[in-house]
Amino acid sequence: MDAWEPALITVMGSLRAVGIVAALPTLAGRALPAVVRVTLAVSMGALLAGLSPAASIPPPASLAGLAVASINELLLGLAMGLVVRILLSAAELAGRIIAGEVGLIAVPGFDAPVPAQEPLPSFMGLFAGVLFFLLHAHEGVLAAYARSFDIAPAGTGRLSGAAAETLVGAVVALLELALRMAAPFIALNFVITAGFAILGRAVPKMNVFIVSMSLRALLGIALFGGAGALFARYLEGEFDRLPWRMLELVGTR
């Protein structure tokens, strides 16, 4: 093995791991410090250097070629991490939909939900993060990362031709999963709205809006308390498919 090979494998493997490490959820609901994320990415690349076959690592032809290979590896890692982040965001989107259906809407946000402003979406995001580790989805993500080097060795990785289709499919799966998780609450809101619309015609003096809002919130919270198993079932199926979606992004020269 030439002297440059372990260093090249470590650098390229670390670049591919940056996006994946950045997308992993944290149990505290806060992003890991940049130093910790970089350290984890370098550690994954260094571990890969001891496992990857040296014969599969091509020598860097030039500085420009090395820079292009580094960019390709970084983009590939970011795309793989984006697939993970999209799946976890489905729970947060479902929380926003549920909050709207049960009348618990807080100040809307465009970033990750903040507990003080969006308690329900924030709770759903934390719940998905706990299930991510409880259902061993992190092992599948790490296995997909390691398997990607069998498809495209360090320094040769790039986005596949089907990467755009895979990312669009991941967004479609996000919307579908969020709607499936929120479907019982949408149905509950429809039944309550229809029932009070009929009741309002029968009893015109009743303040239908005030009464329906209280009942919607009460029944919505009760339904939410028993929907944990349903959420876990939907997320478990998506976690099982996650490594395959990540590998669909890997292309070779």
ZAVO-913300 format. One record per residue (C-alpha): x, y, z. Coordinates in Angstrom, 2 decimals, m for minus. Layout:
N
[rec [X; Y; Z]]
...
This chain:
253
[rec [0.00; 0.00; 0.00]]
[rec [1.34; 3.39; m0.99]]
[rec [1.75; 6.08; 1.66]]
[rec [m1.00; 8.28; 0.18]]
[rec [m3.70; 5.59; 0.15]]
[rec [m4.75; 5.58; 3.86]]
[rec [m4.85; 9.38; 3.91]]
[rec [m6.90; 9.51; 0.69]]
[rec [m9.38; 6.93; 1.97]]
[rec [m9.74; 8.80; 5.27]]
[rec [m10.33; 12.17; 3.59]]
[rec [m12.77; 10.85; 0.98]]
[rec [m14.60; 8.70; 3.50]]
[rec [m14.88; 11.65; 5.88]]
[rec [m16.31; 13.89; 3.14]]
[rec [m18.94; 11.28; 2.33]]
[rec [m19.81; 10.95; 6.02]]
[rec [m20.25; 14.70; 6.69]]
[rec [m23.79; 14.91; 5.32]]
[rec [m24.87; 11.68; 7.01]]
[rec [m23.58; 12.75; 10.42]]
[rec [m25.24; 16.16; 10.08]]
[rec [m28.62; 14.52; 9.33]]
[rec [m28.68; 12.15; 12.29]]
[rec [m31.22; 13.16; 14.96]]
[rec [m30.25; 14.08; 18.50]]
[rec [m32.29; 13.11; 21.53]]
[rec [m32.02; 16.62; 22.96]]
[rec [m33.59; 18.11; 19.85]]
[rec [m30.56; 20.32; 19.20]]
[rec [m27.98; 19.97; 16.46]]
[rec [m24.59; 18.59; 17.41]]
[rec [m21.77; 21.14; 17.61]]
[rec [m19.76; 21.47; 14.42]]
[rec [m16.62; 20.15; 16.12]]
[rec [m18.43; 16.99; 17.21]]
[rec [m19.89; 16.40; 13.75]]
[rec [m16.52; 16.85; 12.05]]
[rec [m14.89; 14.52; 14.59]]
[rec [m17.48; 11.81; 13.97]]
[rec [m17.10; 12.15; 10.20]]
[rec [m13.29; 11.88; 10.39]]
[rec [m13.61; 8.89; 12.72]]
[rec [m15.87; 7.12; 10.23]]
[rec [m13.43; 7.87; 7.42]]
[rec [m10.48; 6.62; 9.51]]
[rec [m12.29; 3.38; 10.34]]
[rec [m13.02; 2.92; 6.67]]
[rec [m9.31; 3.32; 5.84]]
[rec [m8.53; 0.11; 7.72]]
[rec [m11.29; m1.89; 5.99]]
[rec [m11.25; m0.70; 2.39]]
[rec [m9.15; m2.75; m0.07]]
[rec [m6.16; m0.75; m1.29]]
[rec [m6.41; m2.11; m4.84]]
[rec [m9.73; m0.33; m5.36]]
[rec [m8.36; 3.13; m4.59]]
[rec [m7.10; 4.94; m7.69]]
[rec [m4.21; 7.38; m7.25]]
[rec [m5.01; 11.09; m7.58]]
[rec [m4.10; 12.09; m11.14]]
[rec [m3.81; 15.79; m10.37]]
[rec [m4.75; 18.41; m7.83]]
[rec [m7.75; 19.41; m9.95]]
[rec [m8.89; 15.79; m10.17]]
[rec [m8.55; 15.44; m6.42]]
[rec [m10.65; 18.58; m5.89]]
[rec [m13.38; 17.28; m8.23]]
[rec [m13.39; 13.92; m6.47]]
[rec [m13.67; 15.66; m3.09]]
[rec [m16.65; 17.73; m4.26]]
[rec [m18.36; 14.64; m5.66]]
[rec [m17.86; 12.78; m2.40]]
[rec [m19.20; 15.71; m0.38]]
[rec [m22.27; 16.09; m2.60]]
[rec [m22.95; 12.36; m2.39]]
[rec [m22.76; 12.42; 1.40]]
[rec [m25.02; 15.47; 1.61]]
[rec [m27.58; 13.80; m0.66]]
[rec [m27.55; 10.62; 1.44]]
[rec [m27.97; 12.71; 4.58]]
[rec [m30.79; 14.67; 2.94]]
[rec [m32.76; 11.45; 2.45]]
[rec [m32.41; 10.74; 6.18]]
[rec [m33.42; 14.29; 7.10]]
[rec [m36.44; 14.21; 4.79]]
[rec [m37.77; 11.08; 6.47]]
[rec [m37.39; 12.55; 9.95]]
[rec [m39.06; 15.76; 8.79]]
[rec [m42.19; 13.78; 7.90]]
[rec [m42.99; 13.44; 11.61]]
[rec [m42.61; 17.19; 12.12]]
[rec [m44.87; 17.90; 9.14]]
[rec [m47.43; 15.44; 10.52]]
[rec [m47.27; 17.30; 13.83]]
[rec [m48.02; 20.60; 12.09]]
[rec [m51.00; 19.05; 10.29]]
[rec [m52.31; 17.48; 13.50]]
[rec [m51.93; 20.76; 15.38]]
[rec [m54.04; 22.49; 12.75]]
[rec [m56.71; 19.81; 12.83]]
[rec [m57.15; 19.78; 16.61]]
[rec [m56.97; 23.55; 16.99]]
[rec [m53.59; 23.74; 18.73]]
[rec [m51.85; 25.92; 16.17]]
[rec [m49.04; 28.06; 17.53]]
[rec [m46.76; 30.50; 15.73]]
[rec [m45.81; 28.78; 12.46]]
[rec [m42.13; 28.36; 11.60]]
[rec [m40.06; 27.51; 8.54]]
[rec [m37.17; 25.88; 10.38]]
[rec [m37.09; 22.97; 12.83]]
[rec [m39.99; 23.29; 15.31]]
[rec [m39.21; 25.05; 18.58]]
[rec [m41.01; 23.66; 21.67]]
[rec [m41.94; 27.14; 22.89]]
[rec [m43.64; 28.01; 19.58]]
[rec [m44.69; 24.66; 18.11]]
[rec [m44.93; 22.12; 20.94]]
[rec [m46.76; 19.41; 19.01]]
[rec [m44.52; 19.34; 15.90]]
[rec [m41.48; 19.54; 18.18]]
[rec [m42.72; 16.59; 20.19]]
[rec [m43.34; 14.59; 17.01]]
[rec [m39.80; 15.32; 15.81]]
[rec [m38.32; 14.18; 19.12]]
[rec [m40.52; 11.08; 19.08]]
[rec [m39.28; 10.19; 15.59]]
[rec [m35.68; 10.72; 16.76]]
[rec [m36.16; 8.34; 19.69]]
[rec [m37.73; 5.72; 17.41]]
[rec [m34.84; 6.18; 14.97]]
[rec [m32.44; 4.75; 17.54]]
[rec [m34.92; 2.45; 19.28]]
[rec [m35.75; 0.67; 16.00]]
[rec [m32.03; 0.48; 15.05]]
[rec [m32.46; 2.71; 12.00]]
[rec [m29.05; 4.24; 12.71]]
[rec [m27.51; 0.81; 12.10]]
[rec [m29.14; 0.71; 8.68]]
[rec [m27.80; 4.17; 7.87]]
[rec [m24.26; 3.20; 8.89]]
[rec [m24.57; m0.06; 6.95]]
[rec [m25.65; 1.88; 3.85]]
[rec [m22.67; 4.21; 4.30]]
[rec [m20.26; 1.26; 4.50]]
[rec [m21.96; m0.57; 1.62]]
[rec [m21.70; 2.51; m0.58]]
[rec [m17.93; 2.01; m0.77]]
[rec [m18.45; m1.42; m2.30]]
[rec [m20.44; 0.28; m5.07]]
[rec [m18.18; 3.33; m5.40]]
[rec [m14.77; 3.18; m3.66]]
[rec [m13.42; 6.24; m1.89]]
[rec [m12.54; 8.93; m4.40]]
[rec [m14.78; 7.56; m7.15]]
[rec [m18.21; 8.24; m5.68]]
[rec [m20.69; 10.55; m7.32]]
[rec [m24.43; 10.98; m7.59]]
[rec [m26.11; 8.39; m9.76]]
[rec [m28.21; 9.22; m12.79]]
[rec [m31.34; 8.37; m10.81]]
[rec [m30.42; 10.65; m7.88]]
[rec [m32.93; 13.36; m8.85]]
[rec [m35.71; 10.80; m9.14]]
[rec [m34.76; 9.29; m5.79]]
[rec [m34.81; 12.67; m4.03]]
[rec [m38.17; 13.56; m5.58]]
[rec [m39.48; 10.17; m4.49]]
[rec [m38.23; 10.85; m0.96]]
[rec [m40.17; 14.14; m0.86]]
[rec [m43.29; 12.36; m2.14]]
[rec [m42.84; 9.72; 0.56]]
[rec [m42.52; 12.52; 3.14]]
[rec [m45.88; 14.02; 2.15]]
[rec [m47.53; 10.61; 1.99]]
[rec [m46.19; 9.54; 5.38]]
[rec [m47.19; 12.83; 7.02]]
[rec [m50.73; 12.55; 5.67]]
[rec [m51.04; 8.92; 6.75]]
[rec [m49.93; 9.79; 10.26]]
[rec [m52.35; 12.72; 10.43]]
[rec [m55.25; 10.91; 8.72]]
[rec [m57.10; 9.95; 11.96]]
[rec [m57.03; 13.58; 13.10]]
[rec [m58.25; 14.82; 9.72]]
[rec [m61.12; 12.36; 9.92]]
[rec [m61.89; 13.44; 13.50]]
[rec [m62.01; 17.09; 12.47]]
[rec [m64.31; 16.26; 9.55]]
[rec [m66.73; 14.33; 11.77]]
[rec [m66.83; 17.09; 14.41]]
[rec [m67.29; 19.82; 11.80]]
[rec [m70.07; 17.92; 10.04]]
[rec [m71.80; 17.07; 13.32]]
[rec [m71.79; 20.64; 14.60]]
[rec [m72.90; 21.95; 11.21]]
[rec [m76.02; 19.82; 11.52]]
[rec [m76.41; 20.75; 15.20]]
[rec [m76.10; 24.43; 14.35]]
[rec [m79.02; 24.20; 11.98]]
[rec [m81.11; 22.41; 14.61]]
[rec [m80.18; 24.77; 17.46]]
[rec [m79.51; 28.20; 15.90]]
[rec [m78.84; 29.91; 19.24]]
[rec [m75.95; 27.60; 20.11]]
[rec [m72.44; 29.04; 19.70]]
[rec [m71.25; 26.20; 17.51]]
[rec [m67.76; 27.61; 16.94]]
[rec [m66.80; 27.88; 20.62]]
[rec [m68.24; 24.51; 21.60]]
[rec [m66.73; 22.69; 18.61]]
[rec [m63.26; 24.13; 19.26]]
[rec [m63.25; 22.86; 22.83]]
[rec [m64.51; 19.42; 21.84]]
[rec [m62.06; 19.20; 18.91]]
[rec [m59.11; 19.96; 21.17]]
[rec [m60.25; 17.53; 23.86]]
[rec [m60.88; 14.61; 21.49]]
[rec [m57.75; 15.43; 19.49]]
[rec [m55.52; 15.23; 22.57]]
[rec [m57.20; 11.97; 23.60]]
[rec [m56.64; 10.51; 20.13]]
[rec [m53.04; 11.73; 20.09]]
[rec [m52.41; 9.96; 23.39]]
[rec [m53.30; 6.60; 21.83]]
[rec [m51.72; 7.07; 18.41]]
[rec [m48.11; 6.35; 19.36]]
[rec [m48.23; 2.75; 18.12]]
[rec [m49.67; 3.90; 14.78]]
[rec [m46.90; 6.46; 14.33]]
[rec [m44.25; 3.87; 15.23]]
[rec [m45.67; 1.38; 12.72]]
[rec [m45.54; 3.86; 9.86]]
[rec [m42.04; 5.06; 10.76]]
[rec [m40.69; 1.53; 11.15]]
[rec [m41.59; 0.67; 7.55]]
[rec [m39.91; 3.81; 6.27]]
[rec [m36.82; 3.19; 8.39]]
[rec [m36.48; m0.26; 6.81]]
[rec [m36.52; 1.26; 3.32]]
[rec [m34.15; 4.09; 4.18]]
[rec [m30.80; 2.30; 3.50]]
[rec [m31.96; 1.25; 0.03]]
[rec [m32.93; 4.79; m0.86]]
[rec [m29.52; 5.99; 0.28]]
[rec [m27.75; 3.43; m1.90]]
[rec [m29.84; 4.43; m4.93]]
[rec [m28.00; 7.76; m4.85]]
[rec [m24.56; 6.20; m5.24]]
[rec [m23.12; 6.30; m8.75]]
[rec [m19.77; 5.25; m10.18]]
[rec [m17.49; 6.58; m12.85]]
